[in-house]
Amino acid sequence: MKLFQKLLLAPAALGLMAPVAASAADLNIAGVSQYGASADQVTSITQFSDVQPTDWAYQALSNLIERYGCVAGYPDGTYRGSRAMTRFEAAALLNACLDRITEVTDELKRLMAEFEKELAVLKGRVDGLEAKVGELEATQFSTTTKLRGEATFDLGAYTYGGSAAETQAPTAKTAGGSYGPGKAPGKTQGPLYNAFTFNYDVRLNFDTSFTGKDLLRTRLRAGNFAQSAFDGGQYRITKLDKSFESSAGANIVDVDRLFYTFPVGKELKATLGARVRNTEMLAITPSAYKSNISDFLYGTFGTSGVYNKETGAGAGLVWKQKVKKGQPYLAAGINYVDKNAQDGNPNTGGIATDAGGGSFLAQLGGAGNGWALTGAYRYGQCGSDIRSGTAYTYAASRVSCATLDGGAATNSFALNGYWQPSKSGIVPSISAGWGITTFNDGYDVASNVYDTKNAQSWMVGLQWNDVFVKGNSAGMAVGQAPFTTSTFSDATPYDGNYTWEWWYNFQVTDNISVTPALMYQSRPAGQNTPQGETFNAFGGVIQVGFKF
């Protein structure tokens, strides 16, 4: 670095000449000659009687003397730093420094000759890199789009126990969703999904930005979970967050997302899409629990009546208060998603029709460094289900709209929050949520089969980061997915199910993770379990994740 510092001295000296304004008439030729003479050059700043350590340029002058040795004073031992400098005096100083630059140049030439072979190799490598960069630019996929991929393998099984395990097998899965044991008239009984399975879910995100602040996301997705317990086909509460299969069948690629997000001013962000999810248009993510396992405990934050992951055509707005980094802020968001917006028949679809299956979601909250607190509300039209729950309560939200009174809808509320410690340690992050859903009178017509008027849900999740090894994490959560708390018929409900999960995440590399997990459901069929009988489910899975 010293060689380069010396080479930089010449332009620095020329910069010193710029403000010089003295005229030739003021010049003392003898003084200039003496100023530029080598006999008057100094080797230490202490040789100047009029330069003090308190002077603002003391350190800069000291560096010029000690490093470059090209600063001279006047015969009387002064530097006269406050005196205006003539152009001839500046020329004398520059001339003295140029002598030193010549020495540096000779030294640099010697070094270049000594390392000639190494420099040639480096030049060849640089030329090769430039050629490769040029080739990549010429053949790249896009200058505006990046591909982010994620593949998930799930190996595991559920086993079922209790007195009703053999006699109360669930009904076969239908297009209308899952039904609990013995509660779906005209449906045939099916076997329990308790075989060991190997399923996959793959997602390819094409993220495009035209301005650097916007995002056009196109996601392709495929999987083969439909006949697995991990898809929740028999008991919705057993569904994993990352489980998918196209309605066209296994191993079929779907356009799973297609939406555009862009800023509107400094505090607003808007989203518009033909395939967008309501939980992707939130102002604040209301949970710090990140197991990536349970769809209820992790995917819907324990409040699936509100955060029901409705997907379809939709739009949303998010507002975030602009504050300095690290300071608490307020945020709010609203969005509308219609799952049947592409259907032109008003009896089965369309935007804002009775059969559109629309969801309106609004969220308000505050967040800061390591904490958040949110409240949210969702209005769901007929056909827009509550995502999770006991087999009994979930099925109530999936009743065919054709059998309900017009205007059948749900109103759901949720409170969520979390706290995270500033450093990893024995104290975990804590996430919690509570929700309530009310089915309006339009659902009363179906009460002879699914007699649910109100349902509640909750969860508490604990997560520890950097467990045993930095980057690894562990956690557990417990909760109750939506279960019936009151009925249209005023009958006493005996619905309910407790769900637990325990997991440990091995971060093998930045792009590969392995997560073994255990899950337990105390009563997944809820009220569909005959009174006096027991029915439970215990599952285990090893989830392997790849990101690329």
C-alpha positions in Angstrom: 0.0 0.0 0.0 2.9 2.4 0.6 3.9 2.3 -3.0 0.4 3.4 -4.1 0.3 6.0 -1.4 3.5 7.5 -2.8 2.2 7.4 -6.4 -0.9 9.3 -5.2 1.3 12.1 -3.9 1.6 13.9 -7.3 -2.1 14.7 -7.7 -2.3 15.7 -4.1 0.5 18.2 -4.6 -1.1 19.6 -7.7 -4.3 20.0 -5.6 -2.2 22.2 -3.2 -1.5 24.5 -6.1 -5.1 25.2 -7.0 -5.8 27.9 -4.4 -2.5 29.8 -4.9 -3.1 33.4 -5.9 0.1 35.3 -5.2 1.6 37.4 -8.1 5.1 37.2 -9.4 5.7 40.8 -8.2 5.5 39.5 -4.6 8.1 36.8 -5.2 11.4 36.7 -3.4 13.6 34.7 -5.8 16.3 34.1 -3.3 13.7 32.8 -0.8 12.3 30.4 -3.4 15.7 29.1 -4.2 16.4 28.5 -0.5 12.9 27.0 0.0 13.5 24.4 -2.6 17.1 23.6 -1.6 17.6 20.1 -0.2 19.6 21.6 2.7 16.4 23.2 4.0 14.3 19.9 3.8 13.4 18.5 7.2 13.1 15.0 8.5 10.9 15.7 11.5 8.1 18.1 12.1 9.7 19.2 15.4 12.3 21.1 13.4 9.6 23.7 12.6 9.4 26.3 15.4 6.0 27.6 14.4 4.1 24.3 14.1 2.3 23.0 17.1 0.5 19.7 17.8 -2.7 21.7 18.2 -2.6 23.0 14.6 -5.4 21.5 12.5 -3.0 20.3 9.8 -0.3 19.0 12.2 -0.9 15.3 11.4 -1.1 15.8 7.6 2.2 17.8 7.6 3.9 15.2 9.8 2.9 12.4 7.4 4.3 14.3 4.4 7.6 14.8 6.1 8.1 11.3 7.6 6.6 9.2 4.7 7.8 11.2 1.7 10.6 13.6 2.9 9.8 16.3 0.4 8.7 19.1 2.6 11.1 22.0 3.1 11.0 25.1 5.4 12.5 28.5 5.5 16.1 29.3 6.5 15.0 30.6 9.9 13.5 27.2 10.8 9.8 28.1 10.3 7.1 26.6 8.0 4.8 29.7 8.0 1.7 27.6 7.5 -0.7 30.5 7.6 1.1 32.4 4.9 -0.3 32.4 1.3 1.7 30.3 -1.0 3.0 31.6 -4.4 2.9 29.5 -7.5 6.7 29.4 -7.6 6.8 28.1 -4.1 4.3 25.5 -5.0 6.4 24.6 -8.0 9.5 24.2 -5.8 7.6 21.9 -3.4 6.2 19.8 -6.3 9.7 19.6 -7.8 11.1 18.1 -4.6 8.2 15.6 -4.4 8.7 14.6 -8.1 12.2 13.5 -7.2 10.7 11.1 -4.7 8.1 9.9 -7.2 10.9 9.0 -9.6 12.5 6.9 -7.0 9.1 5.1 -6.4 8.7 4.6 -10.1 12.1 2.9 -10.4 11.3 0.7 -7.4 7.9 -0.2 -8.9 9.5 -1.1 -12.2 11.9 -3.4 -10.4 9.0 -5.1 -8.6 7.1 -5.5 -11.9 10.0 -7.2 -13.5 10.5 -9.5 -10.4 6.8 -10.6 -10.5 6.4 -10.6 -14.2 5.3 -14.2 -14.4 2.7 -13.9 -11.6 1.3 -10.7 -13.1 0.9 -12.5 -16.5 -1.0 -15.3 -14.8 -3.3 -12.9 -13.0 -3.9 -11.0 -16.3 -4.8 -14.3 -18.0 -7.3 -15.2 -15.2 -8.9 -11.7 -15.5 -9.2 -12.1 -19.2 -10.8 -15.5 -18.8 -13.3 -14.2 -16.2 -14.2 -11.3 -18.5 -14.9 -13.8 -21.3 -17.0 -16.0 -19.0 -19.0 -13.0 -17.8 -19.6 -11.9 -21.4 -20.8 -15.4 -22.2 -23.2 -15.5 -19.2 -24.6 -12.1 -20.1 -25.2 -13.3 -23.6 -26.9 -16.5 -22.6 -28.6 -15.6 -19.3 -32.2 -16.5 -18.8 -33.3 -12.9 -18.0 -31.8 -9.6 -16.8 -34.8 -9.0 -14.5 -35.8 -12.5 -13.3 -34.3 -14.8 -10.6 -35.2 -18.4 -10.1 -35.6 -19.6 -6.4 -36.4 -23.2 -6.0 -37.5 -25.3 -3.0 -37.9 -29.1 -2.9 -39.2 -31.0 0.2 -39.2 -34.7 0.9 -41.5 -36.1 3.6 -41.0 -39.6 4.9 -43.2 -40.9 7.7 -46.6 -42.2 8.8 -49.5 -41.8 11.2 -50.7 -44.6 13.5 -54.2 -44.5 15.1 -55.3 -45.7 18.5 -58.3 -45.7 20.8 -61.4 -47.8 21.2 -62.9 -46.3 18.0 -59.8 -46.8 15.8 -61.1 -50.0 14.2 -64.9 -49.4 14.1 -65.0 -45.8 13.2 -62.8 -45.5 10.0 -63.3 -42.2 8.2 -65.3 -41.8 5.0 -63.5 -41.8 1.8 -62.1 -38.4 0.7 -64.4 -36.5 -1.8 -64.1 -33.3 -3.8 -66.0 -31.6 -1.0 -63.3 -32.4 1.5 -62.9 -34.8 4.4 -65.6 -36.2 6.6 -65.4 -37.7 10.0 -66.5 -41.2 10.9 -70.2 -42.0 10.5 -71.3 -38.4 9.8 -71.5 -38.2 6.0 -74.8 -39.7 4.7 -74.3 -41.7 1.6 -70.6 -41.8 1.8 -68.6 -45.0 1.8 -66.3 -45.9 4.6 -62.5 -45.8 3.7 -59.4 -47.3 5.3 -57.2 -45.3 7.7 -54.2 -43.7 6.0 -51.6 -45.3 8.3 -49.0 -46.7 5.8 -45.5 -45.4 5.7 -45.2 -42.9 2.7 -42.6 -40.9 0.8 -44.1 -37.7 -0.6 -42.6 -34.6 -2.2 -43.5 -30.9 -2.7 -41.5 -28.9 -5.2 -41.8 -25.1 -5.8 -40.1 -23.0 -8.5 -40.4 -19.2 -7.9 -39.6 -16.9 -10.8 -39.2 -13.5 -9.2 -39.1 -10.6 -11.5 -38.4 -6.9 -10.7 -38.5 -4.1 -13.2 -37.7 -1.2 -10.9 -35.9 -2.9 -8.0 -38.8 -2.1 -5.7 -41.5 -4.2 -7.3 -42.1 -8.0 -7.6 -43.8 -10.1 -10.2 -43.9 -13.7 -8.8 -44.7 -16.7 -10.9 -44.7 -20.0 -9.0 -44.9 -23.5 -10.5 -45.7 -26.3 -8.1 -46.1 -30.0 -8.1 -46.5 -32.8 -5.5 -48.1 -36.1 -4.7 -49.8 -35.8 -1.3 -53.5 -36.4 -2.0 -53.6 -40.0 -0.7 -51.4 -39.4 2.3 -52.3 -38.6 5.9 -50.0 -35.7 5.7 -52.3 -34.0 3.2 -55.1 -34.0 5.8 -57.6 -35.7 3.5 -59.1 -37.8 6.3 -58.5 -35.5 9.3 -57.6 -32.0 8.3 -55.6 -31.4 11.5 -52.9 -33.9 10.3 -52.0 -31.8 7.2 -48.4 -30.6 6.8 -47.7 -27.0 5.7 -45.7 -28.1 2.7 -48.0 -30.7 1.2 -49.5 -30.3 -2.3 -51.1 -32.1 -5.2 -52.7 -30.6 -8.2 -56.4 -31.1 -8.6 -55.5 -32.7 -12.0 -53.5 -35.5 -10.1 -50.1 -36.4 -8.7 -46.9 -35.1 -10.4 -48.9 -32.5 -12.4 -47.3 -29.0 -12.5 -49.7 -26.1 -11.5 -49.4 -22.4 -11.8 -49.6 -21.9 -8.0 -48.9 -18.2 -7.8 -49.1 -15.3 -10.2 -49.2 -11.8 -8.7 -47.5 -8.4 -8.9 -46.5 -6.2 -5.9 -45.5 -2.6 -6.2 -45.0 0.5 -4.0 -47.6 3.3 -3.9 -45.8 6.3 -2.4 -43.5 5.8 0.6 -45.7 3.9 3.0 -48.1 1.9 0.8 -47.6 -1.4 -1.0 -50.2 -2.8 -3.4 -50.7 -6.4 -4.7 -52.8 -7.6 -7.6 -52.8 -11.2 -8.8 -54.7 -13.9 -10.7 -53.3 -16.5 -8.2 -52.5 -14.9 -4.8 -52.9 -16.0 -1.2 -54.4 -13.8 1.5 -51.6 -14.6 4.0 -49.0 -13.3 1.5 -50.6 -9.8 1.7 -50.2 -9.2 5.5 -48.8 -6.1 7.1 -47.1 -8.1 9.9 -46.3 -11.9 10.1 -48.0 -12.5 13.5 -45.8 -15.4 14.7 -42.1 -16.2 15.2 -42.7 -19.9 15.4 -41.1 -21.5 12.3 -41.4 -25.2 12.4 -42.4 -25.7 8.8 -44.3 -28.8 9.9 -48.0 -28.4 11.0 -50.3 -26.4 8.7 -52.3 -25.4 11.7 -49.6 -24.6 14.3 -47.2 -23.0 11.8 -48.9 -22.3 8.6 -52.0 -20.5 9.9 -50.5 -19.2 13.2 -53.1 -21.2 15.3 -55.9 -19.1 14.0 -57.0 -20.7 10.8 -60.5 -19.2 10.8 -58.8 -15.8 9.9 -55.5 -16.8 8.3 -57.1 -19.5 6.2 -54.7 -19.3 3.2 -57.4 -18.5 0.7 -55.9 -18.6 -2.8 -57.4 -17.2 -6.0 -57.7 -13.9 -7.8 -57.3 -11.0 -5.4 -55.9 -7.6 -4.5 -54.5 -6.1 -1.3 -53.0 -3.0 0.3 -50.4 -2.8 3.1 -49.4 0.3 5.0 -46.4 0.5 7.3 -45.4 3.5 9.3 -42.0 4.9 8.3 -39.7 5.1 11.3 -36.0 4.8 12.0 -34.6 1.2 11.9 -35.1 -0.6 15.2 -38.0 1.6 16.4 -41.5 0.3 16.9 -44.0 0.9 14.1 -47.7 0.5 13.3 -48.9 -1.4 10.2 -52.3 -2.3 8.6 -53.4 -4.3 5.7 -56.5 -5.3 3.8 -57.1 -7.8 1.0 -59.7 -9.6 -0.9 -59.3 -13.1 -2.5 -61.9 -14.9 -4.6 -61.2 -18.6 -5.1 -63.7 -18.9 -8.0 -63.1 -15.6 -9.8 -62.3 -17.3 -13.1 -65.8 -18.9 -13.3 -68.3 -16.9 -15.3 -71.4 -18.8 -14.0 -72.8 -16.7 -11.1 -74.3 -19.8 -9.6 -70.8 -21.4 -9.2 -68.4 -18.5 -9.3 -67.5 -15.0 -10.3 -66.2 -12.0 -8.3 -68.3 -10.9 -5.4 -71.2 -13.3 -6.2 -72.8 -15.5 -3.5 -70.9 -18.5 -4.9 -67.6 -16.8 -5.4 -66.0 -18.2 -2.3 -64.5 -14.8 -1.4 -62.5 -13.8 1.7 -62.1 -10.3 2.9 -59.2 -10.0 5.5 -58.1 -7.0 7.5 -55.2 -6.8 9.9 -53.9 -4.1 12.3 -50.9 -4.3 14.6 -47.7 -3.0 15.9 -44.2 -4.5 15.9 -40.7 -3.7 17.1 -37.3 -5.3 17.7 -38.2 -8.9 18.7 -42.0 -8.5 19.2 -45.3 -8.1 17.5 -49.0 -7.8 18.4 -51.8 -8.0 15.8 -55.6 -8.2 15.6 -57.3 -9.4 12.4 -60.8 -10.0 11.0 -62.0 -12.2 8.0 -65.3 -12.3 6.4 -65.7 -15.5 4.4 -68.4 -16.3 1.9 -69.9 -19.7 1.5 -67.3 -21.9 -0.1 -64.5 -20.2 1.8 -63.5 -22.7 4.5 -61.8 -22.2 7.9 -58.7 -24.2 6.6 -58.3 -26.5 9.6 -60.2 -27.9 12.6 -61.6 -31.1 13.9 -63.2 -33.3 11.2 -66.6 -32.2 12.5 -66.0 -28.4 12.5 -64.0 -28.3 9.3 -66.6 -30.2 7.4 -69.3 -27.7 8.6 -67.4 -25.0 6.7 -67.1 -27.2 3.6 -70.9 -27.9 3.2 -71.9 -27.4 -0.4 -73.2 -23.9 -1.1 -76.1 -25.4 -3.0 -77.6 -26.8 0.2 -77.3 -23.6 2.2 -79.5 -20.5 2.5 -78.3 -17.6 0.4 -75.7 -15.4 2.0 -74.2 -18.1 4.2 -71.0 -16.7 5.6 -68.5 -16.8 8.5 -67.0 -14.0 10.6 -63.7 -14.7 12.2 -61.5 -12.7 14.6 -57.9 -13.4 15.8 -55.4 -12.0 18.2 -51.8 -13.0 17.7 -48.4 -12.0 19.1 -44.9 -13.1 19.7 -41.7 -12.2 21.7 -38.1 -13.1 20.8 -35.1 -12.9 23.1 -32.3 -10.6 21.8 -29.8 -13.5 21.9 -30.1 -17.3 21.5 -30.0 -19.2 24.7 -32.1 -21.2 27.1 -35.0 -18.7 26.8 -37.1 -19.5 23.7 -39.2 -17.2 21.5 -42.9 -17.4 22.5 -45.7 -17.2 19.9 -49.4 -17.3 20.7 -52.7 -17.0 19.0 -56.4 -17.1 19.7 -59.3 -17.1 17.3 -63.1 -17.3 17.1 -65.4 -18.0 14.1 -69.1 -17.4 13.9 -71.3 -19.2 11.3 -74.2 -17.0 10.4 -77.8 -18.3 10.1 -77.2 -19.4 6.5 -75.5 -22.5 7.8 -78.5 -23.4 10.1 -80.1 -25.4 7.3 -77.2 -27.9 7.6 -77.4 -28.2 11.4 -79.0 -31.7 11.2 -75.6 -32.9 10.0 -73.0 -30.3 11.1 -74.4 -28.4 14.0 -71.7 -25.7 14.4 -72.6 -22.1 15.3 -69.4 -20.9 16.9 -65.9 -22.3 16.9 -62.7 -21.3 18.7 -59.0 -22.1 18.3 -55.6 -21.3 20.0 -51.9 -22.2 20.0 -48.7 -21.6 21.9 -45.4 -22.2 20.2 -41.8 -22.2 21.7 -38.7 -22.1 19.6 -35.0 -22.2 20.5 -32.4 -21.1 18.0 -28.7 -22.2 17.7 -29.5 -25.4 19.7 -26.3 -27.6 20.2 -24.9 -26.2 16.9 -25.1 -22.7 15.5 -27.8 -22.5 12.8 -29.8 -25.5 14.2 -33.1 -24.9 16.0 -35.7 -26.8 18.0 -39.3 -26.2 19.1 -42.6 -27.5 20.3 -46.2 -26.2 20.1 -49.6 -27.1 21.4 -53.1 -25.9 20.5 -56.6 -26.7 19.5 -57.7 -26.2 15.9 -61.2 -24.7 15.4 -63.6 -26.8 17.5 -67.4 -26.3 18.1 -68.2 -24.3 21.2 -71.9 -23.6 20.5 -74.6 -25.1 18.2 -77.6 -23.9 16.3 -79.7 -26.6 18.0 -78.5 -25.5 21.4 -77.2 -29.0 22.0 -74.2 -29.2 24.2 -71.1 -29.7 22.0 -68.5 -32.3 22.8 -66.2 -31.4 20.0 -62.5 -30.8 20.5 -59.0 -32.0 19.9 -55.6 -31.1 21.2 -52.6 -31.2 18.8 -48.9 -31.2 19.7 -45.7 -31.2 17.7 -42.0 -31.5 18.6 -39.2 -31.0 16.1 -35.5 -30.4 15.7 -33.9 -28.8 12.6 -30.5 -29.8 11.4 -29.1 -27.2 9.1 -26.7 -29.4 7.1 -25.7 -26.6 4.8 -27.1 -23.2 3.9 -29.2 -25.0 1.3 -30.0 -28.4 2.9 -31.9 -29.1 6.1 -33.2 -32.2 7.8 -36.1 -32.0 10.3 -37.4 -35.0 12.3 -40.7 -34.3 13.9 -43.4 -36.0 16.1 -47.1 -35.1 16.0 -50.0 -36.1 18.2 -53.7 -35.6 17.9 -55.8 -36.4 20.9 -59.2 -36.5 19.1 -58.9 -35.6 15.4 -62.5 -36.5 14.5 -63.8 -34.3 17.3 -67.6 -34.6 17.8 -67.7 -37.3 15.1 -66.1 -39.6 17.6 -68.9 -41.6 19.3 -69.6 -40.5 22.8 -67.8 -42.8 25.3 -65.2 -43.8 22.7 -61.7 -42.7 22.2 -59.7 -42.0 19.0 -56.2 -40.5 18.6 -53.4 -40.2 16.1 -49.7 -40.3 16.5 -47.4 -39.4 13.6 -43.7 -39.1 12.8 -42.0 -37.5 9.8 -38.5 -36.8 8.6 -38.6 -33.7 6.4 -35.7 -33.0 4.1 -35.6 -29.5 2.5 -33.5 -28.3 -0.4 -33.3 -24.6 -1.5 -31.6 -23.6 -4.7 
